[in-house]
Amino acid sequence: MPIKKENILTKSKDFKAPINPDAMHFINVGGAPHYLMGFKGTAGERFEENTRIMKMIGKDAYREEVVK
């Protein structure tokens, strides 16, 4: 199932990331999941970061880690 990016975290002025998600810079160190450089603390940034991690490790592995 594709991830829909049109939601309150990406559209609402109170939650959206300060820049376009496609312009965000992520880094991967030592095989760990990607994390966002220059994180400003918005829910939209965290959503984008988690979306990329889920795409990287897969839905099942992501779900397993979230419910721990």
PQR file of N, CA, C, O and H, with PARSE charges and radii, in Angstrom:
ATOM      1  N   MET A   1       0.841  -1.182   0.000 -0.4000 1.5000
ATOM      2  CA  MET A   1       0.000   0.000   0.000 -0.0000 2.0000
ATOM      3  C   MET A   1       0.888   1.248   0.000  0.5500 1.7000
ATOM      4  O   MET A   1       1.738   1.383   0.880 -0.5500 1.4000
ATOM      5  N   PRO A   2       0.720   2.154  -0.949 -0.5600 1.5000
ATOM      6  CA  PRO A   2       1.531   3.367  -0.995  0.2800 2.0000
ATOM      7  C   PRO A   2       1.244   4.283   0.191  0.5500 1.7000
ATOM      8  O   PRO A   2       0.129   4.317   0.712 -0.5500 1.4000
ATOM      9  N   ILE A   3       2.250   5.011   0.600 -0.4000 1.5000
ATOM     10  CA  ILE A   3       2.099   5.952   1.703 -0.0000 2.0000
ATOM     11  C   ILE A   3       1.601   7.272   1.144  0.5500 1.7000
ATOM     12  O   ILE A   3       2.210   7.837   0.236 -0.5500 1.4000
ATOM     13  H   ILE A   3       3.156   4.983   0.177  0.4000 1.0000
ATOM     14  N   LYS A   4       0.496   7.762   1.684 -0.4000 1.5000
ATOM     15  CA  LYS A   4      -0.052   9.037   1.243 -0.0000 2.0000
ATOM     16  C   LYS A   4       0.597  10.147   2.061  0.5500 1.7000
ATOM     17  O   LYS A   4       0.565  10.128   3.292 -0.5500 1.4000
ATOM     18  H   LYS A   4       0.001   7.303   2.421  0.4000 1.0000
ATOM     19  N   LYS A   5       1.176  11.099   1.373 -0.4000 1.5000
ATOM     20  CA  LYS A   5       1.830  12.199   2.064 -0.0000 2.0000
ATOM     21  C   LYS A   5       0.889  13.383   2.278  0.5500 1.7000
ATOM     22  O   LYS A   5       1.258  14.344   2.952 -0.5500 1.4000
ATOM     23  H   LYS A   5       1.202  11.115   0.373  0.4000 1.0000
ATOM     24  N   GLU A   6      -0.302  13.331   1.723 -0.4000 1.5000
ATOM     25  CA  GLU A   6      -1.253  14.410   1.894 -0.0000 2.0000
ATOM     26  C   GLU A   6      -2.041  14.157   3.169  0.5500 1.7000
ATOM     27  O   GLU A   6      -3.075  13.490   3.140 -0.5500 1.4000
ATOM     28  H   GLU A   6      -0.601  12.549   1.175  0.4000 1.0000
ATOM     29  N   ASN A   7      -1.568  14.677   4.267 -0.4000 1.5000
ATOM     30  CA  ASN A   7      -2.258  14.514   5.538 -0.0000 2.0000
ATOM     31  C   ASN A   7      -1.987  15.736   6.400  0.5500 1.7000
ATOM     32  O   ASN A   7      -1.315  16.669   5.960 -0.5500 1.4000
ATOM     33  H   ASN A   7      -0.728  15.219   4.290  0.4000 1.0000
ATOM     34  N   ILE A   8      -2.495  15.740   7.598 -0.4000 1.5000
ATOM     35  CA  ILE A   8      -2.364  16.904   8.469 -0.0000 2.0000
ATOM     36  C   ILE A   8      -0.902  17.245   8.780  0.5500 1.7000
ATOM     37  O   ILE A   8      -0.574  18.410   9.003 -0.5500 1.4000
ATOM     38  H   ILE A   8      -3.041  14.982   7.955  0.4000 1.0000
ATOM     39  N   LEU A   9      -0.032  16.246   8.796 -0.4000 1.5000
ATOM     40  CA  LEU A   9       1.367  16.498   9.129 -0.0000 2.0000
ATOM     41  C   LEU A   9       2.136  17.152   7.999  0.5500 1.7000
ATOM     42  O   LEU A   9       3.189  17.745   8.234 -0.5500 1.4000
ATOM     43  H   LEU A   9      -0.298  15.299   8.615  0.4000 1.0000
ATOM     44  N   THR A  10       1.642  17.059   6.798 -0.4000 1.5000
ATOM     45  CA  THR A  10       2.357  17.666   5.682 -0.0000 2.0000
ATOM     46  C   THR A  10       1.670  18.915   5.140  0.5500 1.7000
ATOM     47  O   THR A  10       2.278  19.675   4.387 -0.5500 1.4000
ATOM     48  H   THR A  10       0.787  16.577   6.607  0.4000 1.0000
ATOM     49  N   LYS A  11       0.424  19.135   5.511 -0.4000 1.5000
ATOM     50  CA  LYS A  11      -0.323  20.276   4.985 -0.0000 2.0000
ATOM     51  C   LYS A  11      -0.604  21.371   6.013  0.5500 1.7000
ATOM     52  O   LYS A  11      -0.644  22.545   5.647 -0.5500 1.4000
ATOM     53  H   LYS A  11      -0.071  18.518   6.123  0.4000 1.0000
ATOM     54  N   SER A  12      -0.794  21.032   7.259 -0.4000 1.5000
ATOM     55  CA  SER A  12      -1.153  22.005   8.285 -0.0000 2.0000
ATOM     56  C   SER A  12       0.021  22.920   8.613  0.5500 1.7000
ATOM     57  O   SER A  12       1.147  22.447   8.769 -0.5500 1.4000
ATOM     58  H   SER A  12      -0.760  20.077   7.556  0.4000 1.0000
ATOM     59  N   LYS A  13      -0.224  24.209   8.719 -0.4000 1.5000
ATOM     60  CA  LYS A  13       0.858  25.145   9.040 -0.0000 2.0000
ATOM     61  C   LYS A  13       1.437  24.892  10.423  0.5500 1.7000
ATOM     62  O   LYS A  13       2.578  25.266  10.692 -0.5500 1.4000
ATOM     63  H   LYS A  13      -1.138  24.594   8.592  0.4000 1.0000
ATOM     64  N   ASP A  14       0.668  24.264  11.301 -0.4000 1.5000
ATOM     65  CA  ASP A  14       1.143  23.988  12.656 -0.0000 2.0000
ATOM     66  C   ASP A  14       2.053  22.758  12.736  0.5500 1.7000
ATOM     67  O   ASP A  14       2.808  22.618  13.698 -0.5500 1.4000
ATOM     68  H   ASP A  14      -0.259  23.961  11.082  0.4000 1.0000
ATOM     69  N   PHE A  15       1.994  21.884  11.762 -0.4000 1.5000
ATOM     70  CA  PHE A  15       2.731  20.625  11.835 -0.0000 2.0000
ATOM     71  C   PHE A  15       3.726  20.395  10.705  0.5500 1.7000
ATOM     72  O   PHE A  15       4.684  19.641  10.875 -0.5500 1.4000
ATOM     73  H   PHE A  15       1.380  21.998  10.980  0.4000 1.0000
ATOM     74  N   LYS A  16       3.519  21.026   9.562 -0.4000 1.5000
ATOM     75  CA  LYS A  16       4.329  20.694   8.391 -0.0000 2.0000
ATOM     76  C   LYS A  16       5.803  21.048   8.592  0.5500 1.7000
ATOM     77  O   LYS A  16       6.158  21.896   9.410 -0.5500 1.4000
ATOM     78  H   LYS A  16       2.741  21.639   9.423  0.4000 1.0000
ATOM     79  N   ALA A  17       6.627  20.380   7.829 -0.4000 1.5000
ATOM     80  CA  ALA A  17       8.067  20.624   7.863 -0.0000 2.0000
ATOM     81  C   ALA A  17       8.350  22.020   7.312  0.5500 1.7000
ATOM     82  O   ALA A  17       7.607  22.508   6.461 -0.5500 1.4000
ATOM     83  H   ALA A  17       6.338  19.691   7.165  0.4000 1.0000
ATOM     84  N   PRO A  18       9.419  22.671   7.790 -0.5600 1.5000
ATOM     85  CA  PRO A  18       9.722  24.021   7.339  0.2800 2.0000
ATOM     86  C   PRO A  18      10.179  24.113   5.883  0.5500 1.7000
ATOM     87  O   PRO A  18      10.182  25.198   5.300 -0.5500 1.4000
ATOM     88  N   ILE A  19      10.565  22.983   5.296 -0.4000 1.5000
ATOM     89  CA  ILE A  19      10.967  22.966   3.889 -0.0000 2.0000
ATOM     90  C   ILE A  19      10.300  21.798   3.189  0.5500 1.7000
ATOM     91  O   ILE A  19       9.732  20.917   3.834 -0.5500 1.4000
ATOM     92  H   ILE A  19      10.563  22.102   5.769  0.4000 1.0000
ATOM     93  N   ASN A  20      10.370  21.796   1.888 -0.4000 1.5000
ATOM     94  CA  ASN A  20       9.821  20.704   1.089 -0.0000 2.0000
ATOM     95  C   ASN A  20      10.514  19.396   1.492  0.5500 1.7000
ATOM     96  O   ASN A  20      11.743  19.355   1.542 -0.5500 1.4000
ATOM     97  H   ASN A  20      10.832  22.512   1.364  0.4000 1.0000
ATOM     98  N   PRO A  21       9.763  18.332   1.780 -0.5600 1.5000
ATOM     99  CA  PRO A  21      10.380  17.057   2.166  0.2800 2.0000
ATOM    100  C   PRO A  21      11.404  16.534   1.166  0.5500 1.7000
ATOM    101  O   PRO A  21      12.347  15.844   1.555 -0.5500 1.4000
ATOM    102  N   ASP A  22      11.235  16.848  -0.107 -0.4000 1.5000
ATOM    103  CA  ASP A  22      12.195  16.392  -1.109 -0.0000 2.0000
ATOM    104  C   ASP A  22      13.545  17.112  -0.983  0.5500 1.7000
ATOM    105  O   ASP A  22      14.555  16.636  -1.502 -0.5500 1.4000
ATOM    106  H   ASP A  22      10.469  17.408  -0.422  0.4000 1.0000
ATOM    107  N   ALA A  23      13.558  18.254  -0.294 -0.4000 1.5000
ATOM    108  CA  ALA A  23      14.790  19.023  -0.117 -0.0000 2.0000
ATOM    109  C   ALA A  23      15.481  18.717   1.215  0.5500 1.7000
ATOM    110  O   ALA A  23      16.541  19.272   1.503 -0.5500 1.4000
ATOM    111  H   ALA A  23      12.738  18.641   0.128  0.4000 1.0000
ATOM    112  N   MET A  24      14.891  17.844   2.019 -0.4000 1.5000
ATOM    113  CA  MET A  24      15.492  17.496   3.305 -0.0000 2.0000
ATOM    114  C   MET A  24      16.731  16.632   3.089  0.5500 1.7000
ATOM    115  O   MET A  24      16.788  15.827   2.160 -0.5500 1.4000
ATOM    116  H   MET A  24      14.030  17.393   1.784  0.4000 1.0000
ATOM    117  N   HIS A  25      17.706  16.810   3.949 -0.4000 1.5000
ATOM    118  CA  HIS A  25      18.953  16.053   3.853 -0.0000 2.0000
ATOM    119  C   HIS A  25      19.018  15.017   4.965  0.5500 1.7000
ATOM    120  O   HIS A  25      18.956  15.346   6.149 -0.5500 1.4000
ATOM    121  H   HIS A  25      17.660  17.464   4.704  0.4000 1.0000
ATOM    122  N   PHE A  26      19.143  13.769   4.561 -0.4000 1.5000
ATOM    123  CA  PHE A  26      19.231  12.672   5.509 -0.0000 2.0000
ATOM    124  C   PHE A  26      20.619  12.056   5.440  0.5500 1.7000
ATOM    125  O   PHE A  26      21.286  12.112   4.407 -0.5500 1.4000
ATOM    126  H   PHE A  26      19.193  13.502   3.599  0.4000 1.0000
ATOM    127  N   ILE A  27      21.042  11.474   6.540 -0.4000 1.5000
ATOM    128  CA  ILE A  27      22.341  10.819   6.586 -0.0000 2.0000
ATOM    129  C   ILE A  27      22.153   9.412   7.133  0.5500 1.7000
ATOM    130  O   ILE A  27      21.252   9.154   7.931 -0.5500 1.4000
ATOM    131  H   ILE A  27      20.501  11.428   7.379  0.4000 1.0000
ATOM    132  N   ASN A  28      23.007   8.521   6.698 -0.4000 1.5000
ATOM    133  CA  ASN A  28      22.984   7.136   7.161 -0.0000 2.0000
ATOM    134  C   ASN A  28      24.392   6.799   7.633  0.5500 1.7000
ATOM    135  O   ASN A  28      25.345   6.863   6.856 -0.5500 1.4000
ATOM    136  H   ASN A  28      23.740   8.731   6.050  0.4000 1.0000
ATOM    137  N   VAL A  29      24.523   6.441   8.908 -0.4000 1.5000
ATOM    138  CA  VAL A  29      25.833   6.140   9.479 -0.0000 2.0000
ATOM    139  C   VAL A  29      25.866   4.694   9.956  0.5500 1.7000
ATOM    140  O   VAL A  29      25.012   4.269  10.734 -0.5500 1.4000
ATOM    141  H   VAL A  29      23.749   6.389   9.539  0.4000 1.0000
ATOM    142  N   GLY A  30      26.836   3.959   9.494 -0.4000 1.5000
ATOM    143  CA  GLY A  30      27.043   2.603   9.979 -0.0000 2.0000
ATOM    144  C   GLY A  30      25.887   1.648   9.801  0.5500 1.7000
ATOM    145  O   GLY A  30      25.695   0.758  10.630 -0.5500 1.4000
ATOM    146  H   GLY A  30      27.530   4.304   8.861  0.4000 1.0000
ATOM    147  N   GLY A  31      25.114   1.805   8.749 -0.4000 1.5000
ATOM    148  CA  GLY A  31      24.014   0.891   8.492 -0.0000 2.0000
ATOM    149  C   GLY A  31      22.758   1.193   9.298  0.5500 1.7000
ATOM    150  O   GLY A  31      21.751   0.502   9.145 -0.5500 1.4000
ATOM    151  H   GLY A  31      25.271   2.528   8.076  0.4000 1.0000
ATOM    152  N   ALA A  32      22.797   2.216  10.157 -0.4000 1.5000
ATOM    153  CA  ALA A  32      21.611   2.604  10.924 -0.0000 2.0000
ATOM    154  C   ALA A  32      20.607   3.261   9.976  0.5500 1.7000
ATOM    155  O   ALA A  32      20.985   3.726   8.901 -0.5500 1.4000
ATOM    156  H   ALA A  32      23.615   2.777  10.281  0.4000 1.0000
ATOM    157  N   PRO A  33      19.346   3.304  10.361 -0.5600 1.5000
ATOM    158  CA  PRO A  33      18.370   3.981   9.500  0.2800 2.0000
ATOM    159  C   PRO A  33      18.735   5.449   9.295  0.5500 1.7000
ATOM    160  O   PRO A  33      19.456   6.046  10.095 -0.5500 1.4000
ATOM    161  N   HIS A  34      18.232   6.004   8.229 -0.4000 1.5000
ATOM    162  CA  HIS A  34      18.477   7.419   7.921 -0.0000 2.0000
ATOM    163  C   HIS A  34      17.959   8.306   9.046  0.5500 1.7000
ATOM    164  O   HIS A  34      16.942   8.003   9.669 -0.5500 1.4000
ATOM    165  H   HIS A  34      17.647   5.519   7.579  0.4000 1.0000
ATOM    166  N   TYR A  35      18.661   9.393   9.297 -0.4000 1.5000
ATOM    167  CA  TYR A  35      18.116  10.406  10.181 -0.0000 2.0000
ATOM    168  C   TYR A  35      18.313  11.777   9.548  0.5500 1.7000
ATOM    169  O   TYR A  35      19.211  11.984   8.732 -0.5500 1.4000
ATOM    170  H   TYR A  35      19.487   9.638   8.791  0.4000 1.0000
ATOM    171  N   LEU A  36      17.458  12.694   9.941 -0.4000 1.5000
ATOM    172  CA  LEU A  36      17.379  14.004   9.314 -0.0000 2.0000
ATOM    173  C   LEU A  36      18.431  14.955   9.875  0.5500 1.7000
ATOM    174  O   LEU A  36      18.561  15.115  11.089 -0.5500 1.4000
ATOM    175  H   LEU A  36      16.729  12.526  10.604  0.4000 1.0000
ATOM    176  N   MET A  37      19.171  15.576   8.977 -0.4000 1.5000
ATOM    177  CA  MET A  37      20.138  16.607   9.370 -0.0000 2.0000
ATOM    178  C   MET A  37      19.397  17.938   9.525  0.5500 1.7000
ATOM    179  O   MET A  37      18.508  18.246   8.732 -0.5500 1.4000
ATOM    180  H   MET A  37      19.065  15.446   7.991  0.4000 1.0000
ATOM    181  N   GLY A  38      19.753  18.714  10.525 -0.4000 1.5000
ATOM    182  CA  GLY A  38      19.132  20.027  10.716 -0.0000 2.0000
ATOM    183  C   GLY A  38      17.693  19.951  11.170  0.5500 1.7000
ATOM    184  O   GLY A  38      16.888  20.806  10.800 -0.5500 1.4000
ATOM    185  H   GLY A  38      20.475  18.464  11.169  0.4000 1.0000
ATOM    186  N   PHE A  39      17.344  18.950  11.962 -0.4000 1.5000
ATOM    187  CA  PHE A  39      15.972  18.755  12.443 -0.0000 2.0000
ATOM    188  C   PHE A  39      15.503  19.991  13.210  0.5500 1.7000
ATOM    189  O   PHE A  39      16.182  20.454  14.126 -0.5500 1.4000
ATOM    190  H   PHE A  39      17.998  18.255  12.263  0.4000 1.0000
ATOM    191  N   LYS A  40      14.343  20.518  12.831 -0.4000 1.5000
ATOM    192  CA  LYS A  40      13.792  21.724  13.455 -0.0000 2.0000
ATOM    193  C   LYS A  40      12.734  21.411  14.512  0.5500 1.7000
ATOM    194  O   LYS A  40      12.249  22.318  15.188 -0.5500 1.4000
ATOM    195  H   LYS A  40      13.792  20.142  12.087  0.4000 1.0000
ATOM    196  N   GLY A  41      12.374  20.141  14.659 -0.4000 1.5000
ATOM    197  CA  GLY A  41      11.430  19.749  15.693 -0.0000 2.0000
ATOM    198  C   GLY A  41       9.974  19.699  15.276  0.5500 1.7000
ATOM    199  O   GLY A  41       9.094  19.661  16.135 -0.5500 1.4000
ATOM    200  H   GLY A  41      12.768  19.404  14.109  0.4000 1.0000
ATOM    201  N   THR A  42       9.697  19.696  13.982 -0.4000 1.5000
ATOM    202  CA  THR A  42       8.302  19.658  13.550 -0.0000 2.0000
ATOM    203  C   THR A  42       7.815  18.221  13.376  0.5500 1.7000
ATOM    204  O   THR A  42       8.586  17.306  13.085 -0.5500 1.4000
ATOM    205  H   THR A  42      10.412  19.726  13.284  0.4000 1.0000
ATOM    206  N   ALA A  43       6.522  18.062  13.563 -0.4000 1.5000
ATOM    207  CA  ALA A  43       5.916  16.742  13.365 -0.0000 2.0000
ATOM    208  C   ALA A  43       6.049  16.290  11.911  0.5500 1.7000
ATOM    209  O   ALA A  43       6.207  15.099  11.642 -0.5500 1.4000
ATOM    210  H   ALA A  43       5.896  18.805  13.799  0.4000 1.0000
ATOM    211  N   GLY A  44       5.985  17.231  10.983 -0.4000 1.5000
ATOM    212  CA  GLY A  44       6.121  16.904   9.566 -0.0000 2.0000
ATOM    213  C   GLY A  44       7.494  16.346   9.234  0.5500 1.7000
ATOM    214  O   GLY A  44       7.614  15.423   8.430 -0.5500 1.4000
ATOM    215  H   GLY A  44       5.856  18.198  11.202  0.4000 1.0000
ATOM    216  N   GLU A  45       8.528  16.902   9.851 -0.4000 1.5000
ATOM    217  CA  GLU A  45       9.882  16.374   9.641 -0.0000 2.0000
ATOM    218  C   GLU A  45       9.989  14.957  10.181  0.5500 1.7000
ATOM    219  O   GLU A  45      10.548  14.076   9.527 -0.5500 1.4000
ATOM    220  H   GLU A  45       8.430  17.653  10.504  0.4000 1.0000
ATOM    221  N   ARG A  46       9.452  14.742  11.373 -0.4000 1.5000
ATOM    222  CA  ARG A  46       9.521  13.412  11.976 -0.0000 2.0000
ATOM    223  C   ARG A  46       8.747  12.412  11.132  0.5500 1.7000
ATOM    224  O   ARG A  46       9.184  11.274  10.959 -0.5500 1.4000
ATOM    225  H   ARG A  46       8.998  15.458  11.904  0.4000 1.0000
ATOM    226  N   PHE A  47       7.592  12.831  10.601 -0.4000 1.5000
ATOM    227  CA  PHE A  47       6.804  11.966   9.737 -0.0000 2.0000
ATOM    228  C   PHE A  47       7.619  11.552   8.511  0.5500 1.7000
ATOM    229  O   PHE A  47       7.654  10.375   8.152 -0.5500 1.4000
ATOM    230  H   PHE A  47       7.237  13.756  10.741  0.4000 1.0000
ATOM    231  N   GLU A  48       8.269  12.521   7.873 -0.4000 1.5000
ATOM    232  CA  GLU A  48       9.069  12.233   6.686 -0.0000 2.0000
ATOM    233  C   GLU A  48      10.228  11.300   7.035  0.5500 1.7000
ATOM    234  O   GLU A  48      10.527  10.367   6.289 -0.5500 1.4000
ATOM    235  H   GLU A  48       8.241  13.477   8.165  0.4000 1.0000
ATOM    236  N   GLU A  49      10.873  11.553   8.162 -0.4000 1.5000
ATOM    237  CA  GLU A  49      11.983  10.704   8.595 -0.0000 2.0000
ATOM    238  C   GLU A  49      11.504   9.265   8.817  0.5500 1.7000
ATOM    239  O   GLU A  49      12.140   8.320   8.350 -0.5500 1.4000
ATOM    240  H   GLU A  49      10.630  12.310   8.769  0.4000 1.0000
ATOM    241  N   ASN A  50      10.401   9.101   9.518 -0.4000 1.5000
ATOM    242  CA  ASN A  50       9.862   7.769   9.782 -0.0000 2.0000
ATOM    243  C   ASN A  50       9.394   7.085   8.505  0.5500 1.7000
ATOM    244  O   ASN A  50       9.537   5.870   8.366 -0.5500 1.4000
ATOM    245  H   ASN A  50       9.885   9.869   9.898  0.4000 1.0000
ATOM    246  N   THR A  51       8.838   7.849   7.573 -0.4000 1.5000
ATOM    247  CA  THR A  51       8.418   7.290   6.291 -0.0000 2.0000
ATOM    248  C   THR A  51       9.618   6.717   5.537  0.5500 1.7000
ATOM    249  O   THR A  51       9.540   5.628   4.969 -0.5500 1.4000
ATOM    250  H   THR A  51       8.722   8.836   7.686  0.4000 1.0000
ATOM    251  N   ARG A  52      10.714   7.451   5.537 -0.4000 1.5000
ATOM    252  CA  ARG A  52      11.915   6.973   4.843 -0.0000 2.0000
ATOM    253  C   ARG A  52      12.503   5.743   5.524  0.5500 1.7000
ATOM    254  O   ARG A  52      12.971   4.823   4.852 -0.5500 1.4000
ATOM    255  H   ARG A  52      10.777   8.336   5.998  0.4000 1.0000
ATOM    256  N   ILE A  53      12.481   5.723   6.853 -0.4000 1.5000
ATOM    257  CA  ILE A  53      12.972   4.546   7.573 -0.0000 2.0000
ATOM    258  C   ILE A  53      12.121   3.341   7.230  0.5500 1.7000
ATOM    259  O   ILE A  53      12.651   2.259   6.977 -0.5500 1.4000
ATOM    260  H   ILE A  53      12.101   6.470   7.399  0.4000 1.0000
ATOM    261  N   MET A  54      10.795   3.516   7.219 -0.4000 1.5000
ATOM    262  CA  MET A  54       9.907   2.404   6.907 -0.0000 2.0000
ATOM    263  C   MET A  54      10.157   1.879   5.499  0.5500 1.7000
ATOM    264  O   MET A  54      10.136   0.668   5.278 -0.5500 1.4000
ATOM    265  H   MET A  54      10.365   4.395   7.425  0.4000 1.0000
ATOM    266  N   LYS A  55      10.392   2.775   4.549 -0.4000 1.5000
ATOM    267  CA  LYS A  55      10.688   2.338   3.190 -0.0000 2.0000
ATOM    268  C   LYS A  55      12.010   1.572   3.139  0.5500 1.7000
ATOM    269  O   LYS A  55      12.164   0.636   2.354 -0.5500 1.4000
ATOM    270  H   LYS A  55      10.410   3.758   4.729  0.4000 1.0000
ATOM    271  N   MET A  56      12.953   1.974   3.975 -0.4000 1.5000
ATOM    272  CA  MET A  56      14.272   1.349   3.978 -0.0000 2.0000
ATOM    273  C   MET A  56      14.246  -0.060   4.582  0.5500 1.7000
ATOM    274  O   MET A  56      14.851  -0.982   4.036 -0.5500 1.4000
ATOM    275  H   MET A  56      12.828   2.734   4.613  0.4000 1.0000
ATOM    276  N   ILE A  57      13.549  -0.222   5.705 -0.4000 1.5000
ATOM    277  CA  ILE A  57      13.582  -1.513   6.403 -0.0000 2.0000
ATOM    278  C   ILE A  57      12.347  -2.374   6.152  0.5500 1.7000
ATOM    279  O   ILE A  57      12.346  -3.558   6.491 -0.5500 1.4000
ATOM    280  H   ILE A  57      13.058   0.528   6.149  0.4000 1.0000
ATOM    281  N   GLY A  58      11.305  -1.806   5.570 -0.4000 1.5000
ATOM    282  CA  GLY A  58      10.082  -2.554   5.281 -0.0000 2.0000
ATOM    283  C   GLY A  58       9.028  -2.353   6.369  0.5500 1.7000
ATOM    284  O   GLY A  58       9.345  -2.067   7.523 -0.5500 1.4000
ATOM    285  H   GLY A  58      11.306  -0.844   5.295  0.4000 1.0000
ATOM    286  N   LYS A  59       7.761  -2.512   5.965 -0.4000 1.5000
ATOM    287  CA  LYS A  59       6.637  -2.280   6.883 -0.0000 2.0000
ATOM    288  C   LYS A  59       6.657  -3.202   8.082  0.5500 1.7000
ATOM    289  O   LYS A  59       6.439  -2.758   9.210 -0.5500 1.4000
ATOM    290  H   LYS A  59       7.503  -2.745   5.028  0.4000 1.0000
ATOM    291  N   ASP A  60       6.919  -4.493   7.855 -0.4000 1.5000
ATOM    292  CA  ASP A  60       6.866  -5.450   8.953 -0.0000 2.0000
ATOM    293  C   ASP A  60       7.944  -5.178   9.997  0.5500 1.7000
ATOM    294  O   ASP A  60       7.668  -5.201  11.196 -0.5500 1.4000
ATOM    295  H   ASP A  60       7.096  -4.854   6.939  0.4000 1.0000
ATOM    296  N   ALA A  61       9.168  -4.921   9.548 -0.4000 1.5000
ATOM    297  CA  ALA A  61      10.259  -4.625  10.474 -0.0000 2.0000
ATOM    298  C   ALA A  61       9.987  -3.312  11.211  0.5500 1.7000
ATOM    299  O   ALA A  61      10.261  -3.206  12.406 -0.5500 1.4000
ATOM    300  H   ALA A  61       9.392  -4.902   8.573  0.4000 1.0000
ATOM    301  N   TYR A  62       9.462  -2.333  10.519 -0.4000 1.5000
ATOM    302  CA  TYR A  62       9.146  -1.048  11.140 -0.0000 2.0000
ATOM    303  C   TYR A  62       8.085  -1.234  12.218  0.5500 1.7000
ATOM    304  O   TYR A  62       8.237  -0.744  13.337 -0.5500 1.4000
ATOM    305  H   TYR A  62       9.240  -2.419   9.548  0.4000 1.0000
ATOM    306  N   ARG A  63       7.022  -1.937  11.881 -0.4000 1.5000
ATOM    307  CA  ARG A  63       5.928  -2.188  12.834 -0.0000 2.0000
ATOM    308  C   ARG A  63       6.454  -2.914  14.068  0.5500 1.7000
ATOM    309  O   ARG A  63       6.083  -2.584  15.194 -0.5500 1.4000
ATOM    310  H   ARG A  63       6.898  -2.335  10.972  0.4000 1.0000
ATOM    311  N   GLU A  64       7.304  -3.887  13.858 -0.4000 1.5000
ATOM    312  CA  GLU A  64       7.871  -4.654  14.960 -0.0000 2.0000
ATOM    313  C   GLU A  64       8.667  -3.753  15.910  0.5500 1.7000
ATOM    314  O   GLU A  64       8.581  -3.902  17.129 -0.5500 1.4000
ATOM    315  H   GLU A  64       7.606  -4.155  12.943  0.4000 1.0000
ATOM    316  N   GLU A  65       9.444  -2.819  15.347 -0.4000 1.5000
ATOM    317  CA  GLU A  65      10.241  -1.910  16.168 -0.0000 2.0000
ATOM    318  C   GLU A  65       9.371  -0.889  16.906  0.5500 1.7000
ATOM    319  O   GLU A  65       9.666  -0.519  18.043 -0.5500 1.4000
ATOM    320  H   GLU A  65       9.515  -2.698  14.357  0.4000 1.0000
ATOM    321  N   VAL A  66       8.317  -0.446  16.265 -0.4000 1.5000
ATOM    322  CA  VAL A  66       7.444   0.573  16.864 -0.0000 2.0000
ATOM    323  C   VAL A  66       6.696   0.023  18.077  0.5500 1.7000
ATOM    324  O   VAL A  66       6.489   0.747  19.050 -0.5500 1.4000
ATOM    325  H   VAL A  66       8.077  -0.747  15.341  0.4000 1.0000
ATOM    326  N   VAL A  67       6.297  -1.220  18.035 -0.4000 1.5000
ATOM    327  CA  VAL A  67       5.490  -1.767  19.132 -0.0000 2.0000
ATOM    328  C   VAL A  67       6.318  -2.335  20.272  0.5500 1.7000
ATOM    329  O   VAL A  67       5.751  -2.867  21.227 -0.5500 1.4000
ATOM    330  H   VAL A  67       6.466  -1.809  17.245  0.4000 1.0000
ATOM    331  N   LYS A  68       7.628  -2.242  20.206 -0.4000 1.5000
ATOM    332  CA  LYS A  68       8.481  -2.742  21.299 -0.0000 2.0000
ATOM    333  C   LYS A  68       8.309  -1.912  22.538  0.5500 1.7000
ATOM    334  O   LYS A  68       8.946  -2.184  23.557 -0.5500 1.4000
ATOM    335  H   LYS A  68       8.089  -1.810  19.430  0.4000 1.0000
TER
END
